[in-house]
Amino acid sequence: MFKEEREIWKDIEGFEGLYQVSNMGRVRSLDRKDKMGRSLKEKVLADKHNNRGYHTIALRRDGNTEYRLIHRLVAKAFLDNPNNWPEVNHKDEDKVNNAASNLEWCSSKYNANFGTRNERVAKAQRQPFYAITSVGHRYWFESRNKAVEILGLDRRAVYRCLHGKQNHHHGFTFEWSV
């Protein structure tokens, strides 16, 4: 049968009395008075995605704002780290599932090789595309690696062009082969 998990809240290290994080991956501000003496009510805060797909939260103290990764806040509050591992892994590979039960402390190597990451990266690098010259000649490549090797291009620049972040590179434009 379905087991209901109770939400547990703990203070965020360095922000005690201001903010708490829950074992379910939510962050809340606590009741307090601001600098002007106005009462601020407790509320669960809205998070944002960073450019890598992780949920972040803005924490304010003494006029300063710090942005923190929610999965790291949850791990620090709820998971033991006896080996002093530097990274936090999402067991289900879903970057937005920040429940403590879905997280584990790990080494950088373990995190980089966990689950289907390597297969997903390899598949993404095998997507065929066209390199198009300024006069319209189209050259088909089975992968970014092949184009980089044959044409002497910068891998990151080709990626930026294919993803619309850059218009051209070394006289070529690029488009996906459908």
Backbone torsions as a table, in degrees:
resi	resn	phi	psi	omega
1	MET	NA	166.3	-178.3
2	PHE	-70.3	128.6	178.9
3	LYS	-104.0	119.5	-179.7
4	GLU	-85.6	128.4	179.8
5	GLU	-95.7	135.7	179.4
6	ARG	-84.5	136.8	179.3
7	GLU	-80.4	127.5	-179.3
8	ILE	-116.7	134.9	-178.3
9	TRP	-111.8	139.7	175.6
10	LYS	-135.4	149.9	177.2
11	ASP	-61.8	146.1	174.5
12	ILE	-85.6	127.2	-179.4
13	GLU	-54.9	128.0	-178.2
14	GLY	89.1	-11.1	-180.0
15	PHE	-130.7	31.1	-179.0
16	GLU	-58.0	135.8	-179.6
17	GLY	81.8	-7.5	179.8
18	LEU	-111.9	-46.1	-175.6
19	TYR	-137.8	152.3	174.8
20	GLN	-134.5	155.1	176.2
21	VAL	-120.8	147.6	-179.6
22	SER	-108.0	162.4	177.1
23	ASN	-67.7	-10.0	178.0
24	MET	-94.6	-0.9	176.4
25	GLY	89.8	21.2	177.6
26	ARG	-107.3	155.8	179.8
27	VAL	-124.6	139.1	177.2
28	ARG	-133.4	151.5	171.2
29	SER	-92.7	150.8	-177.5
30	LEU	-99.5	160.2	174.4
31	ASP	-56.9	134.8	177.8
32	ARG	-169.1	176.3	176.4
33	LYS	-108.7	139.8	177.0
34	ASP	-84.0	-175.8	-177.3
35	LYS	-60.9	-27.7	-179.1
36	MET	-87.6	-0.1	179.3
37	GLY	86.7	6.0	178.9
38	ARG	-79.0	144.7	178.8
39	SER	-80.2	131.7	174.8
40	LEU	-111.6	127.1	-178.1
41	LYS	-84.3	150.9	174.9
42	GLU	-60.8	138.8	175.3
43	LYS	-156.2	149.8	174.2
44	VAL	-78.2	131.7	-174.2
45	LEU	-90.5	148.2	175.0
46	ALA	-82.2	137.2	178.9
47	ASP	-103.4	172.8	179.1
48	LYS	-131.2	159.6	173.6
49	HIS	-89.9	138.9	171.9
50	ASN	-88.3	-177.0	-175.1
51	ASN	-71.4	-3.9	177.4
52	ARG	-110.3	6.6	175.5
53	GLY	92.4	1.1	179.7
54	TYR	-88.9	150.1	176.8
55	HIS	-81.3	133.4	178.0
56	THR	-124.4	164.0	179.1
57	ILE	-140.5	144.5	177.3
58	ALA	-95.8	122.3	178.3
59	LEU	-112.7	130.2	-176.9
60	ARG	-114.1	138.4	177.5
61	ARG	-155.6	130.7	176.6
62	ASP	54.1	39.2	177.7
63	GLY	79.3	0.4	179.4
64	ASN	-108.9	147.0	177.9
65	THR	-115.1	131.7	175.4
66	GLU	-121.2	134.8	177.2
67	TYR	-99.5	129.9	-177.7
68	ARG	-126.7	148.0	174.1
69	LEU	-79.6	126.0	-174.8
70	ILE	-64.7	-39.0	-178.8
71	HIS	-63.0	-31.3	177.2
72	ARG	-73.8	-36.6	176.4
73	LEU	-61.9	-43.8	179.3
74	VAL	-63.4	-46.7	-178.6
75	ALA	-61.9	-43.6	179.7
76	LYS	-63.5	-36.1	-176.9
77	ALA	-80.8	-33.0	-168.9
78	PHE	-119.7	-13.5	-176.2
79	LEU	-115.6	134.5	173.6
80	ASP	-70.8	148.3	179.5
81	ASN	-135.7	64.4	-174.6
82	PRO	-64.0	-26.0	-179.9
83	ASN	-89.9	0.1	-179.3
84	ASN	56.9	43.2	178.1
85	TRP	-65.1	146.0	-175.6
86	PRO	-87.2	-17.2	-172.3
87	GLU	-124.6	161.2	178.4
88	VAL	-117.5	128.2	-179.5
89	ASN	-104.0	140.8	171.2
90	HIS	-90.5	112.3	-175.2
91	LYS	-58.9	-37.2	-178.4
92	ASP	-91.3	6.0	178.8
93	GLU	64.8	14.2	177.8
94	ASP	-100.2	108.3	-174.9
95	LYS	-64.6	-16.2	-179.4
96	VAL	-97.6	-5.7	176.7
97	ASN	-89.0	91.1	-174.2
98	ASN	-99.6	22.5	176.5
99	ALA	-66.5	141.4	-178.5
100	ALA	-56.4	-35.5	-179.7
101	SER	-66.9	-15.0	-179.5
102	ASN	-100.2	-0.3	-174.3
103	LEU	-113.0	154.1	174.2
104	GLU	-152.5	143.6	173.9
105	TRP	-74.7	144.1	-178.2
106	CYS	-158.3	172.4	175.6
107	SER	-81.2	164.3	178.0
108	SER	-62.6	-41.4	-179.0
109	LYS	-64.2	-45.6	179.1
110	TYR	-60.2	-45.7	-178.1
111	ASN	-62.7	-42.0	-178.3
112	ALA	-67.7	-28.0	-176.4
113	ASN	-105.3	7.2	-175.1
114	PHE	-72.2	141.0	169.9
115	GLY	58.8	-133.6	-173.4
116	THR	-98.0	11.8	-176.3
117	ARG	-54.4	-50.3	-176.4
118	ASN	-63.1	-38.4	177.6
119	GLU	-65.9	-40.5	179.7
120	ARG	-65.5	-40.9	179.0
121	VAL	-65.7	-44.5	-180.0
122	ALA	-61.9	-42.4	179.8
123	LYS	-63.3	-42.7	-179.7
124	ALA	-63.2	-35.8	-179.2
125	GLN	-76.0	-16.3	-179.6
126	ARG	-92.3	2.4	-179.0
127	GLN	-68.2	121.9	-178.7
128	PRO	-71.4	151.6	180.0
129	PHE	-155.0	172.1	177.1
130	TYR	-110.6	139.5	167.2
131	ALA	-103.9	124.7	-173.1
132	ILE	-116.6	126.9	179.9
133	THR	-76.8	170.7	-178.9
134	SER	-66.5	-20.6	177.8
135	VAL	-97.1	6.6	173.4
136	GLY	95.8	2.9	176.5
137	HIS	-70.7	133.0	-176.7
138	ARG	-109.0	128.9	177.3
139	TYR	-118.5	123.5	-177.9
140	TRP	-89.6	135.4	176.7
141	PHE	-128.6	139.8	-179.6
142	GLU	-75.9	-20.4	-178.9
143	SER	-158.0	163.2	176.8
144	ARG	-64.3	-37.3	-179.1
145	ASN	-60.4	-41.1	179.1
146	LYS	-63.8	-43.8	-179.4
147	ALA	-63.9	-41.8	179.5
148	VAL	-62.5	-43.9	-178.8
149	GLU	-66.0	-47.1	-174.2
150	ILE	-77.3	-42.6	-175.7
151	LEU	-95.9	-6.9	-179.9
152	GLY	68.1	40.3	-177.5
153	LEU	-94.4	167.1	175.1
154	ASP	-88.2	122.3	-176.6
155	ARG	-55.2	-43.6	-178.4
156	ARG	-67.2	-37.0	179.5
157	ALA	-67.2	-39.6	177.5
158	VAL	-63.1	-43.4	177.8
159	TYR	-58.1	-48.3	-179.1
160	ARG	-60.5	-39.3	178.3
161	CYS	-65.9	-45.3	-179.0
162	LEU	-65.4	-25.4	-178.5
163	HIS	-104.0	15.7	172.6
164	GLY	73.6	16.7	-179.7
165	LYS	-96.7	-10.1	180.0
166	GLN	-147.8	144.7	-175.7
167	ASN	-83.0	-42.1	-177.1
168	HIS	-153.2	165.8	179.5
169	HIS	-149.7	125.2	179.9
170	HIS	50.3	41.1	176.7
171	GLY	81.6	3.1	179.6
172	PHE	-109.9	146.6	163.2
173	THR	-109.3	163.5	-173.7
174	PHE	-135.1	145.0	173.7
175	GLU	-147.8	149.9	-179.3
176	TRP	-67.7	144.3	172.1
177	SER	-89.3	123.6	-175.2
178	VAL	-90.2	NA	NA
